[in-house]
Amino acid sequence: MNTREILGAFAQIQPMQALAAAAEHAAAPIHLQGLAGSGFALATASLYASTSRPIIAILPNKDEAQYFKSDLENLLVGEPIYFLPDSFLKPYNTARENAMGVQERIETLNALRKNNKRIFVTYGSAIAEYVVDKVELEKSSIDIARGQNLDTEFLMEFLEINGFERRDFVFAPGEFSLRGGIVDLFSFAHEFPFRIELDGDIIESIRTFDAANQLSIASHHFFNVIPNTQTGLSIEIQENMLGFVGQQAIVWLSDADRTQEIIKKEYEKAVEIHAKIDTPVKHALPNERYLSHLEWQEYIDKHRLVEYGPIYHFKASHQELFDTIPQPSFNKDFERLNADLKARKAAGFKNLIFSNQPQQIERLYQIFKDISAEGEFSALPIALHEGFICPELKLVCYTDHQLFERYH
């Protein structure tokens, strides 16, 4: 059994079918109950596979969001799952900018600009920051394609106006170099820099390369040049992320109260820091850069909302009850684990153990061999954050790190 088969089977259970129908038409929030372990990610992935709407998954903090994103990547194999992190370690202080966070934010915005039918994951302090308005993002970006005529003087001027810095060699986003007929350019919208080779004014080839060793990674037909849209604290038109995506999006929300409290604290922090700024440079007001908890409430009410408990903030129009059970704790008692797997197999369950480390599966087989047990399970070479049991599908999904008590 692979992840596609698991998603397909999960999509057929009654609460999942009811959820898919309600998410398309319900005007008021939907509550989900009974999703244990990574079952919440499985329900999200299953819905995404059946809807044409973008999905925003909002978790309270960064760690929870990253675990959730990892589960989605492993369940939706081949589907890009985007992440929207926070960009500043401290509001109004570009010197304390989270460089990797800025790059990942802009990559996510660029992906949504080109195709809004996406799934992305974020968290309270990240969604509290405004993003550049869609129209402004279009104005600030240019597309470069193989075979096109490239005016290098215009490109250099565009890059300098938008804050790119000229270097002998590029190593970080926001840098470019020009050497003869070769332009190296590190856009904020991509993980690797691009090398443009010109034949006169015509772009002959476009390749990504490793900045550390200068070796080529892959050839490309085109790419987007996007500057750091997070640093202009006074000039860009900003909007919140829910407005950027639009009202057609389905918002998946876990622990709304905690998320709202984080958004409130981030806004209050921005107000406090802005009040202490003593420079001649004019900075945007906090309500032009950060989402207040009141605005959050206003915008969240405009979206289709799926809320996952155990604590609920919004009044629901639908409530879908799933029947999943958390992975039991075996305390590294593998004889008890073997008895559990044997009993479940005898009851018609399919036993799966998820692990992205082959040596752990080999270790498990060896342990069962040492205790003269058969090991009644199949291994899937991917990781999940937390295991669960789905009685309706007669499916056991255990994780190796919980069995060996190597908690993430």
C-alpha positions in Angstrom: 0.0 0.0 0.0 1.4 3.4 -1.0 0.4 7.0 0.0 -1.7 7.4 -3.1 -3.8 4.3 -2.1 -4.0 5.6 1.4 -5.3 9.0 0.3 -7.7 7.3 -2.1 -9.1 5.1 0.6 -9.4 7.9 3.1 -11.3 10.0 0.6 -14.0 7.4 0.4 -14.9 7.3 4.1 -18.1 9.1 5.0 -16.8 12.0 7.2 -14.2 12.8 4.5 -16.8 12.9 1.7 -19.1 15.0 3.9 -16.1 17.4 4.6 -15.3 17.7 0.9 -18.9 18.6 0.1 -19.2 21.0 3.0 -15.9 22.8 2.3 -17.2 23.7 -1.2 -20.5 25.1 -0.1 -20.6 25.9 3.7 -20.8 29.5 4.6 -19.9 29.0 8.3 -16.9 27.1 9.8 -16.7 23.3 9.9 -15.4 21.5 13.0 -13.4 18.3 12.7 -13.2 15.9 15.6 -11.5 12.5 16.1 -8.4 13.0 14.0 -5.5 11.6 15.9 -1.7 11.9 15.2 -1.0 12.8 11.5 -4.6 12.1 10.7 -5.2 15.9 10.5 -2.6 16.1 7.7 -4.1 13.1 6.0 -7.5 14.8 5.9 -5.9 18.0 4.6 -4.1 16.1 1.9 -7.2 14.2 0.9 -9.3 17.4 0.6 -6.6 19.1 -1.4 -6.5 16.2 -3.9 -10.3 16.7 -4.5 -10.8 20.5 -4.5 -9.9 23.2 -7.0 -9.4 25.7 -4.2 -6.2 26.8 -2.6 -5.7 25.7 1.0 -4.0 27.7 3.8 -3.1 25.7 6.8 -2.4 27.9 9.8 -0.8 26.3 12.9 0.0 28.3 16.1 3.8 28.1 16.0 6.6 27.4 13.6 7.5 23.9 14.9 4.0 22.6 14.6 3.7 24.2 11.1 7.0 22.5 9.9 5.9 19.1 11.2 2.6 19.6 9.4 4.3 20.6 6.2 6.6 17.6 6.3 3.6 15.3 6.7 1.9 16.9 3.7 5.0 16.6 1.5 5.2 12.9 2.4 1.5 12.3 1.7 1.2 14.4 -1.4 4.3 13.0 -3.2 5.4 15.3 -6.1 3.1 18.1 -5.1 4.9 21.3 -4.0 3.9 22.3 -0.5 4.8 25.9 0.2 5.8 27.4 3.5 5.3 31.0 4.7 7.7 31.7 7.6 8.2 35.0 9.4 10.8 37.4 7.8 12.0 39.5 10.7 13.5 38.5 14.0 12.4 42.0 15.3 9.8 44.3 13.7 11.2 47.4 11.8 14.8 46.1 12.1 16.0 44.9 8.6 19.5 44.3 10.1 17.8 41.4 12.0 16.2 40.0 9.0 15.6 36.2 8.7 17.3 35.8 5.3 16.0 32.3 4.7 12.6 33.2 5.9 12.5 36.2 3.5 13.5 34.0 0.5 10.9 31.4 1.4 8.1 34.0 1.8 8.8 35.5 -1.6 9.1 32.0 -3.2 5.6 31.2 -1.8 4.2 34.6 -3.0 5.6 34.0 -6.5 4.1 30.5 -6.7 0.7 31.9 -5.7 1.1 34.7 -8.2 1.6 32.2 -11.0 -1.0 29.6 -9.9 -3.3 30.3 -7.0 -4.4 26.6 -6.7 -1.7 25.8 -4.2 -1.4 24.5 -0.7 0.8 26.3 1.8 1.4 26.2 5.5 2.1 29.0 7.9 1.8 30.0 11.6 0.7 32.9 13.8 3.7 35.2 13.9 4.3 34.7 10.1 0.8 35.4 9.0 0.8 38.5 11.3 3.2 40.2 8.8 1.7 41.8 5.7 3.0 40.8 2.3 3.4 42.9 -0.8 0.2 43.6 -2.7 -0.3 41.4 -5.8 -0.2 44.3 -8.2 3.0 45.6 -6.7 4.5 42.2 -6.9 3.7 42.0 -10.6 5.4 45.5 -11.0 8.4 44.4 -9.1 9.1 41.2 -11.0 10.3 40.4 -14.5 10.3 37.1 -16.4 13.4 36.0 -18.2 13.1 33.3 -20.9 15.5 31.4 -23.1 15.5 32.8 -26.7 14.3 36.3 -25.6 16.2 39.5 -26.4 17.8 40.8 -23.2 18.8 44.4 -22.7 21.5 44.0 -20.1 21.6 47.8 -19.4 17.8 47.7 -18.6 18.3 44.6 -16.4 21.2 46.1 -14.5 19.1 49.3 -13.9 16.1 47.2 -12.8 18.2 45.2 -10.4 19.9 48.2 -8.8 16.6 50.1 -8.4 15.2 47.1 -6.7 18.0 46.7 -4.2 20.1 44.0 -5.8 23.9 44.4 -5.3 26.5 43.8 -7.9 29.3 41.4 -7.0 32.2 39.6 -8.6 30.5 36.3 -7.7 27.0 35.7 -6.3 26.5 33.9 -3.1 23.2 35.1 -1.6 19.7 36.2 -2.8 19.8 39.8 -4.0 23.2 39.7 -5.7 24.1 39.7 -9.4 27.3 39.8 -11.5 28.0 40.5 -15.2 31.1 39.0 -16.9 31.1 39.4 -20.6 28.2 37.5 -22.0 27.3 35.8 -18.7 24.9 37.2 -16.1 24.7 35.5 -12.7 21.6 36.5 -10.8 20.2 35.3 -7.4 16.5 36.1 -7.3 14.6 36.0 -4.0 12.0 33.8 -5.6 14.3 30.7 -6.0 16.5 28.5 -3.9 19.5 28.6 -6.3 21.1 31.4 -8.4 20.7 31.4 -12.2 23.4 31.8 -14.9 22.2 33.5 -18.1 24.5 32.9 -21.1 24.0 35.4 -24.0 24.8 35.2 -27.7 24.8 38.9 -28.4 21.6 40.1 -26.9 19.8 36.7 -27.2 19.5 34.5 -24.2 21.1 31.2 -25.3 20.8 29.2 -22.0 19.6 29.5 -18.5 20.9 27.2 -15.7 20.8 27.1 -12.0 24.1 26.5 -10.3 25.6 25.9 -6.9 27.1 29.2 -5.6 29.6 27.3 -3.5 31.3 25.3 -6.3 29.9 27.1 -9.4 28.7 23.7 -10.9 25.5 23.6 -12.9 22.4 22.0 -11.4 19.7 22.1 -14.1 18.7 23.8 -17.3 15.6 26.0 -17.4 13.4 27.6 -20.1 12.6 30.7 -17.9 12.6 32.1 -14.4 11.3 35.1 -12.4 13.4 37.9 -11.0 11.8 39.2 -7.8 13.5 41.6 -5.3 13.3 41.5 -1.5 9.7 42.8 -1.1 10.0 42.6 2.7 12.6 45.4 3.2 10.7 48.4 1.9 9.1 49.5 5.2 7.5 52.6 3.8 7.1 52.3 0.0 5.2 49.1 -1.0 1.5 48.7 -0.9 0.9 45.9 1.6 -1.9 43.5 2.3 -2.5 40.6 4.7 -1.9 37.0 3.4 -5.6 36.1 3.5 -6.4 39.0 1.3 -3.5 38.1 -1.1 -4.9 34.5 -1.6 -8.5 35.6 -1.9 -11.8 34.5 -0.5 -11.9 31.3 -2.6 -9.3 29.7 -0.3 -10.1 27.1 2.3 -8.4 27.9 5.7 -7.4 25.0 7.9 -7.0 26.2 11.4 -5.6 24.4 14.5 -6.1 26.1 17.9 -7.6 29.4 16.7 -7.4 31.0 20.2 -3.7 30.5 20.5 -3.1 31.7 17.0 -5.1 34.8 17.6 -3.2 35.6 20.8 0.1 35.3 18.9 -1.1 37.7 16.2 -2.3 40.1 18.9 1.1 40.0 20.7 3.0 40.5 17.4 0.9 43.6 16.6 1.4 45.0 20.1 5.2 44.4 19.8 5.2 46.3 16.4 3.3 49.2 17.9 5.7 49.4 20.9 8.8 49.3 18.7 7.4 51.8 16.2 6.7 54.3 19.0 10.4 54.2 20.0 11.8 54.7 16.5 13.9 57.9 16.5 15.2 58.3 12.9 14.5 60.8 10.1 13.5 57.9 7.9 9.7 57.6 7.7 8.4 54.1 8.5 5.0 52.7 7.8 2.6 52.6 10.6 2.0 49.2 12.3 -1.5 48.9 10.8 0.1 49.2 7.4 2.6 46.4 8.0 1.0 44.0 10.6 -2.2 42.2 11.0 -4.1 43.1 14.2 -6.2 40.5 15.9 -9.4 42.5 15.0 -8.5 42.5 11.3 -7.6 38.8 11.6 -11.1 38.1 12.9 -12.6 40.2 10.1 -10.7 38.5 7.3 -11.0 34.9 8.7 -14.8 35.3 8.7 -14.7 35.9 4.9 -13.1 32.5 4.2 -14.3 28.9 4.2 -12.9 27.7 7.5 -12.1 24.2 8.7 -11.3 24.2 12.4 -9.6 21.3 14.2 -10.0 20.9 18.0 -9.9 20.0 20.7 -10.7 23.6 21.5 -12.9 25.5 19.0 -13.2 29.3 18.6 -15.8 29.6 15.9 -19.4 28.5 15.8 -19.8 25.7 13.3 -22.3 25.0 10.6 -21.1 21.4 10.2 -19.3 19.0 12.4 -17.5 16.0 11.0 -16.5 13.2 13.4 -13.6 10.9 12.3 -12.8 7.7 14.1 -9.0 7.6 14.4 -6.9 6.5 17.4 -3.5 7.7 18.5 -0.6 5.3 18.1 -0.3 3.3 21.4 2.9 3.7 23.5 4.7 0.4 23.7 7.6 1.6 25.8 10.0 -0.3 23.5 8.4 -3.5 24.6 8.6 -5.2 21.2 7.0 -8.4 22.3 3.9 -6.3 23.2 4.2 -4.6 19.8 4.4 -7.9 18.0 1.3 -9.2 19.9 -0.5 -5.9 18.9 0.4 -6.3 15.2 -0.6 -10.0 15.2 -4.0 -9.2 16.8 -4.7 -6.4 14.4 -3.7 -8.5 11.4 -6.0 -11.3 12.6 -8.8 -8.7 12.9 -8.3 -7.8 9.2 -6.1 -4.7 9.7 -3.3 -3.6 7.3 -0.3 -2.8 9.5 2.1 -0.1 8.1 5.2 1.3 9.7 6.4 4.6 8.4 10.1 5.3 8.3 12.4 7.3 6.0 15.5 5.5 7.5 16.0 2.0 6.1 18.3 1.0 9.0 15.5 1.5 11.4 13.3 -0.9 9.5 16.2 -3.4 9.3 16.7 -3.0 13.1 13.0 -3.6 13.7 13.1 -6.8 11.6 16.2 -8.0 13.5 14.4 -7.4 16.9 11.4 -9.4 15.8 13.8 -12.2 14.6 15.6 -12.1 17.9 12.3 -12.7 19.8 11.2 -15.3 17.3 8.4 -13.1 15.9 7.4 -12.7 12.3 6.9 -8.9 12.3 3.4 -8.6 10.9 3.8 -5.3 9.1 4.7 -3.6 5.8 7.2 -0.7 5.7 6.6 2.6 3.9 9.8 4.6 3.2 8.5 7.9 4.3 8.2 9.7 7.7 5.1 10.9 9.5 5.1 13.1 12.6 2.7 10.9 14.6 1.1 7.5 14.1 -2.6 6.6 14.2 -5.1 3.8 13.7 -8.1 4.2 11.4 -10.6 1.4 12.3 -13.0 2.4 9.5 -10.3 1.6 6.9 -8.8 -1.2 9.1 -5.5 0.6 8.7 -2.6 0.9 11.3 -0.1 3.6 10.6 2.7 3.5 13.2 5.9 5.6 13.1 9.4 4.2 13.8 10.5 7.1 15.9 7.6 6.6 18.3 8.3 2.8 18.5 11.9 3.5 19.3 11.0 6.6 21.4 13.1 8.9 19.3 10.6 11.8 19.5 10.8 14.6 17.0 
